[in-house]
Amino acid sequence: MSIDNTHLVDFYELLGLAPDASPADIKAAIKNKRRTFNARQSHPEPKTRAHAEQVMRDLDEAERTLLDAGRRREYDQNRPARQAQAQVGAVGPAGGPGGADDWEDRARHFLENDNPLAAHRVAQEWVMSAPGNSVAWTVRGQASALLGNFPDAEYELAEAGRLAPGEAFTSYLLGEVYAAQEKWKSALTQFDKALATDPENPVYGTSKARLFLANDKPKAAVKLMEPIVKRFPKDEVYKYHLAMAYHDAALDELPQLQGGGHIWTSEEQIDGLERAATKIDRLHSKDGEVREAVSALRTFAAQGREIRWDTRAPNLYVGLGIFVFLFACTGCFNATQSIGAALFLSLLISGGAAFGLFAAMRRKPAWKLAQQALGKGNLTEQMQDAGNKMGMAAGRFFG
């Protein structure tokens, strides 16, 4: 098995598992990691995005290797050599691209080649050698964040910020670390610090927009993303975040169901869904999730305009219809044999039945039925299902 010194990953370290982990534990760890890093593939920071893409590839390889008995045995046999090689890579040959006196070049070399574990080891030695160097703490914190060690990254980046208070990139990284731990207020403070120093940075603005989306403030995210996309109209990442902000802002205008979905209750709300879909279309994004968002909005709007029967008849109408029908039937038995009486009674019966049927079954747009039913707490299962599906779509896009 060949060993790649530039990008060397330990599958057990990647999954946070011991070497004797069971196949079930391996499958569960891979599933959890994929969920996390799949979301990071749309991150506005290029290095974070590239790392997430590489981790997804590493997870694929870990799955192929560790869930195949023969390949896992071979991997376990070669693992000590891989670990030794990783240590050599972290130290770097003297005078080479990772020379012993050039900590920063070595650490950044590993970050650029998507090996945050080696970068972190170098940065640790760098910090020990120069504890007052803010860049050393920043690189160490960045590597910790890429590895998912957020408490460590928080400490390291806070120390970097203490040593160099005005550094925008450090504030931005610390904001990302706070956001990853759902410390929203602290994250917002750090993003604002970064933007105060570098207000035109699209990455910092997009990260702040992502924070607004995560906290159900899509209109604020739209205000941030529209000028960014105007400046960078071909960037797929920025278009993706603006599209999701449009999507979420449209849903934000709808009543929310207890199960987490949304439902339409007016023609204006449906128009808003269609306007949002049109805005997203005009971005000309090629992203699959963006196309899915457009389709979901249009489908949901079409469902709201469907004409459906209102089968929730008021008791008064039904009771009156039954009374008229029974009265007419009773009259049939007591009627004379004259043609006029028979015709009168037939019309009476037909009219009563038609009245009851009309009261019990009325055709209305689905949104109007939802408006009436929502107030009485008896939304039909069909509309509840449509609303819940829309809620699930929103969760998939912004979760």
C-alpha positions as CSV (number, residue, x, y, z in Angstrom):
1,M,0.0,0.0,0.0
2,S,1.5,3.3,-1.1
3,I,1.8,6.1,1.4
4,D,1.0,9.7,0.3
5,N,3.1,12.1,2.3
6,T,1.2,15.2,1.1
7,H,-2.2,14.0,2.1
8,L,-2.1,11.4,4.8
9,V,-5.2,10.6,6.9
10,D,-5.7,8.1,9.6
11,F,-9.1,6.6,9.1
12,Y,-9.6,5.8,12.8
13,E,-8.6,9.3,13.8
14,L,-10.9,10.7,11.1
15,L,-13.9,8.8,12.5
16,G,-12.9,9.3,16.1
17,L,-12.8,5.5,16.7
18,A,-10.5,3.0,18.3
19,P,-8.8,0.5,15.9
20,D,-10.9,-2.3,17.2
21,A,-14.2,-0.5,16.4
22,S,-17.0,-2.8,15.1
23,P,-18.4,-2.4,11.6
24,A,-21.7,-1.0,13.1
25,D,-19.7,1.7,14.9
26,I,-17.8,2.5,11.7
27,K,-21.0,2.8,9.7
28,A,-22.5,5.1,12.3
29,A,-19.4,7.3,12.5
30,I,-19.2,7.6,8.7
31,K,-22.9,8.6,8.5
32,N,-22.4,11.3,11.2
33,K,-19.3,12.7,9.6
34,R,-20.9,12.8,6.1
35,R,-23.8,14.8,7.5
36,T,-21.4,17.4,9.0
37,F,-19.1,17.7,6.1
38,N,-21.7,17.6,3.4
39,A,-23.1,20.9,4.8
40,R,-19.6,22.4,4.8
41,Q,-19.1,21.8,1.1
42,S,-21.1,25.0,0.5
43,H,-19.1,27.0,3.0
44,P,-18.0,30.4,1.8
45,E,-14.4,30.0,3.0
46,P,-12.5,28.3,0.1
47,K,-10.1,26.3,2.5
48,T,-13.0,25.1,4.6
49,R,-14.9,24.1,1.5
50,A,-11.9,22.3,-0.1
51,H,-11.3,20.5,3.2
52,A,-14.9,19.4,3.4
53,E,-14.7,18.0,-0.2
54,Q,-11.5,16.2,0.7
55,V,-13.0,14.7,3.9
56,M,-16.0,13.4,1.9
57,R,-13.5,11.6,-0.4
58,D,-11.6,10.3,2.6
59,L,-14.9,9.0,4.1
60,D,-15.6,7.2,0.9
61,E,-12.1,5.6,1.0
62,A,-12.5,4.8,4.8
63,E,-15.8,3.1,4.0
64,R,-14.3,1.0,1.2
65,T,-11.3,0.1,3.4
66,L,-12.6,-0.5,6.9
67,L,-15.9,-2.3,5.9
68,D,-14.0,-4.8,3.8
69,A,-12.4,-7.4,6.0
70,G,-9.4,-8.1,3.7
71,R,-8.6,-4.4,3.0
72,R,-9.0,-3.5,6.7
73,R,-6.4,-6.2,7.7
74,E,-4.0,-4.8,5.1
75,Y,-4.7,-1.2,6.3
76,D,-4.1,-2.2,9.9
77,Q,-0.8,-3.9,9.1
78,N,0.4,-0.7,7.3
79,R,-1.0,1.7,9.8
80,P,2.2,2.0,12.0
81,A,4.2,2.9,8.9
82,R,1.6,5.5,7.8
83,Q,1.7,7.1,11.3
84,A,5.5,7.2,11.2
85,Q,5.4,8.8,7.8
86,A,2.9,11.3,9.0
87,Q,5.2,12.3,11.8
88,V,8.1,12.7,9.4
89,G,5.9,14.9,7.2
90,A,4.9,17.0,10.1
91,V,8.5,17.7,11.1
92,G,9.7,18.1,7.5
93,P,13.2,17.8,6.2
94,A,15.6,20.5,7.1
95,G,16.1,23.0,4.3
96,G,13.1,21.7,2.3
97,P,9.8,23.3,1.8
98,G,9.1,22.5,5.5
99,G,12.5,23.5,6.9
100,A,13.0,23.3,10.7
101,D,13.3,27.1,11.0
102,D,10.3,28.0,8.9
103,W,7.3,27.0,10.9
104,E,4.8,29.1,9.0
105,D,5.7,27.7,5.6
106,R,5.5,24.1,6.8
107,A,2.2,24.7,8.6
108,R,0.6,26.5,5.6
109,H,2.0,23.8,3.2
110,F,0.0,21.2,5.0
111,L,-3.1,23.3,5.2
112,E,-2.9,24.0,1.5
113,N,-2.5,20.3,0.8
114,D,-5.5,19.5,3.0
115,N,-3.6,17.8,5.9
116,P,-4.8,19.7,9.0
117,L,-3.6,17.1,11.3
118,A,0.0,17.6,10.2
119,A,-0.5,21.4,10.1
120,H,-1.7,21.2,13.7
121,R,1.3,19.3,14.9
122,V,3.6,21.8,13.2
123,A,1.6,24.7,14.7
124,Q,1.9,23.2,18.2
125,E,5.7,23.2,17.9
126,W,5.6,26.7,16.4
127,V,3.6,28.1,19.3
128,M,6.0,26.4,21.8
129,S,8.8,28.1,20.0
130,A,7.1,31.5,19.7
131,P,4.2,31.7,22.2
132,G,3.7,35.4,21.5
133,N,3.2,35.0,17.8
134,S,-0.4,35.6,16.9
135,V,-0.1,34.0,13.4
136,A,1.1,30.7,15.1
137,W,-2.0,30.7,17.3
138,T,-4.2,31.5,14.3
139,V,-2.8,28.6,12.2
140,R,-3.1,26.3,15.1
141,G,-6.7,27.4,15.7
142,Q,-7.5,27.0,12.0
143,A,-6.2,23.5,11.9
144,S,-8.1,22.6,15.1
145,A,-11.3,24.0,13.5
146,L,-10.8,21.9,10.3
147,L,-10.3,18.8,12.5
148,G,-13.6,19.6,14.3
149,N,-11.9,20.3,17.7
150,F,-13.9,23.4,18.3
151,P,-13.2,23.9,22.0
152,D,-9.4,23.8,21.3
153,A,-9.9,26.1,18.3
154,E,-11.9,28.6,20.4
155,Y,-9.1,28.9,22.9
156,E,-6.3,29.1,20.3
157,L,-8.1,31.7,18.2
158,A,-9.1,33.7,21.2
159,E,-5.4,33.8,22.2
160,A,-4.5,34.9,18.7
161,G,-7.1,37.7,18.9
162,R,-5.7,38.8,22.2
163,L,-2.2,39.1,20.7
164,A,-3.5,40.9,17.5
165,P,-6.9,42.5,18.3
166,G,-7.4,44.0,14.9
167,E,-6.8,40.9,12.7
168,A,-10.0,40.4,10.6
169,F,-9.2,36.8,9.5
170,T,-8.7,35.7,13.1
171,S,-12.1,37.3,14.2
172,Y,-13.7,35.6,11.2
173,L,-12.3,32.2,12.1
174,L,-13.3,32.6,15.7
175,G,-16.8,33.5,14.6
176,E,-17.0,30.3,12.6
177,V,-15.9,28.3,15.6
178,Y,-18.6,29.9,17.8
179,A,-21.2,29.3,15.1
180,A,-20.2,25.6,14.8
181,Q,-21.0,25.4,18.6
182,E,-24.2,27.4,18.2
183,K,-22.9,30.2,20.3
184,W,-24.8,32.6,18.0
185,K,-24.3,35.9,19.8
186,S,-20.5,35.4,20.2
187,A,-20.3,34.4,16.5
188,L,-22.2,37.5,15.4
189,T,-19.9,39.7,17.5
190,Q,-16.8,38.2,15.8
191,F,-18.3,38.4,12.3
192,D,-19.1,42.1,12.9
193,K,-15.5,42.7,14.1
194,A,-14.2,41.1,10.9
195,L,-16.5,43.1,8.7
196,A,-15.7,46.3,10.5
197,T,-12.0,45.8,9.5
198,D,-12.7,44.4,6.0
199,P,-16.3,45.4,5.1
200,E,-16.1,44.3,1.4
201,N,-15.0,40.8,2.1
202,P,-17.7,38.5,0.6
203,V,-16.7,35.5,2.7
204,Y,-17.2,37.3,6.0
205,G,-20.6,38.7,4.7
206,T,-21.7,35.3,3.6
207,S,-20.8,33.7,6.9
208,K,-22.9,36.3,8.7
209,A,-25.8,35.6,6.3
210,R,-25.5,31.9,7.1
211,L,-25.8,32.8,10.8
212,F,-29.0,34.7,10.1
213,L,-30.4,31.8,8.1
214,A,-29.6,29.4,11.0
215,N,-31.5,31.8,13.4
216,D,-34.6,32.2,11.2
217,K,-33.8,35.7,9.9
218,P,-33.8,35.1,6.2
219,K,-34.7,38.7,5.2
220,A,-31.5,39.9,6.9
221,A,-29.6,37.2,5.0
222,V,-31.1,38.4,1.7
223,K,-30.0,42.0,2.4
224,L,-26.4,40.7,2.9
225,M,-26.3,38.4,0.0
226,E,-27.9,40.4,-2.8
227,P,-25.0,43.0,-3.0
228,I,-22.4,40.2,-2.8
229,V,-24.0,38.3,-5.7
230,K,-24.3,41.5,-7.6
231,R,-20.5,41.9,-7.3
232,F,-19.7,38.2,-8.0
233,P,-22.6,37.1,-10.3
234,K,-20.8,33.9,-11.4
235,D,-19.8,32.5,-8.0
236,E,-21.9,29.4,-7.3
237,V,-21.3,29.5,-3.6
238,Y,-22.7,33.0,-3.1
239,K,-25.6,32.3,-5.5
240,Y,-26.4,29.2,-3.4
241,H,-26.7,31.2,-0.2
242,L,-28.8,33.9,-1.8
243,A,-31.1,31.3,-3.3
244,M,-31.6,29.6,0.1
245,A,-32.2,33.0,1.6
246,Y,-35.0,33.7,-1.0
247,H,-36.4,30.3,-0.3
248,D,-36.5,30.7,3.4
249,A,-37.8,34.3,3.3
250,A,-40.8,33.1,1.2
251,L,-41.6,30.4,3.7
252,D,-41.2,32.9,6.5
253,E,-44.3,34.7,5.3
254,L,-46.5,31.6,5.8
255,P,-48.0,30.3,9.0
256,Q,-46.0,27.6,10.7
257,L,-47.5,24.3,11.6
258,Q,-46.8,22.6,15.0
259,G,-44.9,19.8,13.2
260,G,-42.5,22.4,11.8
261,G,-43.9,22.7,8.3
262,H,-45.7,25.7,6.7
263,I,-49.1,26.2,5.1
264,W,-50.6,28.8,2.8
265,T,-53.7,30.8,3.9
266,S,-53.9,33.5,1.2
267,E,-53.4,34.2,-2.5
268,E,-50.7,36.8,-1.6
269,Q,-48.6,34.1,0.2
270,I,-48.8,31.8,-2.9
271,D,-47.7,34.8,-5.1
272,G,-44.8,35.2,-2.7
273,L,-43.7,31.6,-3.2
274,E,-43.8,32.0,-7.0
275,R,-41.9,35.3,-6.9
276,A,-39.2,33.7,-4.8
277,A,-38.9,30.8,-7.3
278,T,-38.6,33.3,-10.1
279,K,-35.8,35.2,-8.3
280,I,-33.9,32.0,-7.7
281,D,-34.3,31.0,-11.3
282,R,-32.8,34.3,-12.4
283,L,-29.6,33.5,-10.5
284,H,-28.9,30.8,-13.1
285,S,-27.4,28.5,-10.5
286,K,-26.3,25.0,-11.5
287,D,-26.4,23.7,-8.0
288,G,-28.7,20.7,-7.5
289,E,-30.1,21.9,-4.2
290,V,-31.0,25.3,-5.7
291,R,-32.9,23.6,-8.5
292,E,-34.6,21.5,-5.9
293,A,-35.6,24.6,-3.9
294,V,-37.2,26.2,-7.0
295,S,-39.1,23.0,-7.7
296,A,-40.3,22.7,-4.1
297,L,-41.6,26.3,-4.0
298,R,-43.4,26.0,-7.3
299,T,-45.0,22.6,-6.4
300,F,-46.1,24.0,-3.0
301,A,-47.6,27.1,-4.7
302,A,-49.5,24.9,-7.2
303,Q,-50.9,22.8,-4.4
304,G,-52.2,25.9,-2.7
305,R,-54.1,26.9,-5.9
306,E,-55.7,23.4,-6.4
307,I,-59.5,23.5,-6.4
308,R,-60.7,21.0,-3.8
309,W,-64.0,19.9,-2.3
310,D,-64.8,21.3,1.1
311,T,-66.3,18.3,2.9
312,R,-66.5,20.0,6.3
313,A,-70.2,20.8,6.2
314,P,-71.7,22.9,9.0
315,N,-74.0,20.9,11.2
316,L,-76.8,23.3,10.6
317,Y,-76.8,22.8,6.9
318,V,-76.5,19.0,7.1
319,G,-79.3,18.9,9.8
320,L,-81.5,21.1,7.7
321,G,-80.9,19.0,4.6
322,I,-81.7,15.8,6.5
323,F,-84.9,17.3,8.0
324,V,-86.1,18.4,4.6
325,F,-85.3,15.0,3.1
326,L,-87.2,13.1,5.8
327,F,-90.1,15.5,5.7
328,A,-90.4,15.0,2.0
329,C,-90.2,11.2,2.4
330,T,-93.0,11.3,5.0
331,G,-95.1,13.3,2.6
332,C,-94.7,10.7,-0.1
333,F,-96.5,8.1,2.0
334,N,-99.4,10.5,2.8
335,A,-99.7,12.1,-0.6
336,T,-102.7,11.8,-2.9
337,Q,-102.3,9.8,-6.1
338,S,-102.5,13.0,-8.2
339,I,-99.7,13.7,-10.6
340,G,-99.3,17.3,-9.3
341,A,-98.7,16.1,-5.7
342,A,-96.3,13.5,-6.8
343,L,-94.3,16.0,-8.9
344,F,-94.3,18.5,-6.0
345,L,-93.0,15.9,-3.6
346,S,-90.4,14.7,-6.1
347,L,-89.1,18.2,-6.5
348,L,-89.1,18.7,-2.8
349,I,-87.1,15.5,-2.3
350,S,-84.6,16.4,-5.0
351,G,-84.2,19.9,-3.7
352,G,-83.6,18.7,-0.2
353,A,-81.0,16.2,-1.3
354,A,-79.3,18.8,-3.6
355,F,-79.3,21.3,-0.8
356,G,-77.7,18.8,1.6
357,L,-75.1,17.8,-1.0
358,F,-74.3,21.4,-1.9
359,A,-73.7,22.2,1.8
360,A,-71.6,19.1,2.3
361,M,-69.4,19.5,-0.8
362,R,-68.2,22.9,-1.9
363,R,-65.3,23.6,-4.3
364,K,-62.7,26.1,-3.1
365,P,-58.9,26.7,-3.5
366,A,-56.8,24.7,-1.1
367,W,-55.4,27.8,0.5
368,K,-58.9,29.0,1.4
369,L,-59.8,25.6,2.9
370,A,-56.6,25.7,4.9
371,Q,-57.4,29.2,6.1
372,Q,-60.8,28.1,7.4
373,A,-59.5,24.8,8.8
374,L,-56.4,26.2,10.5
375,G,-58.5,28.6,12.6
376,K,-60.6,25.7,13.8
377,G,-57.7,23.4,14.4
378,N,-58.8,20.7,11.9
379,L,-56.5,21.0,9.0
380,T,-57.0,18.0,6.6
381,E,-54.4,15.3,6.5
382,Q,-53.6,16.0,2.9
383,M,-52.8,19.7,3.5
384,Q,-51.0,18.9,6.7
385,D,-48.8,16.4,4.7
386,A,-48.1,19.1,2.1
387,G,-47.1,21.6,4.7
388,N,-44.9,19.2,6.6
389,K,-43.1,18.2,3.4
390,M,-42.3,21.8,2.8
391,G,-40.9,22.1,6.4
392,M,-38.7,19.1,5.7
393,A,-37.4,20.7,2.6
394,A,-36.5,23.8,4.6
395,G,-34.7,21.7,7.2
396,R,-32.7,20.0,4.5
397,F,-31.6,23.2,2.9
398,F,-30.7,25.1,6.1
399,G,-30.1,22.5,8.8
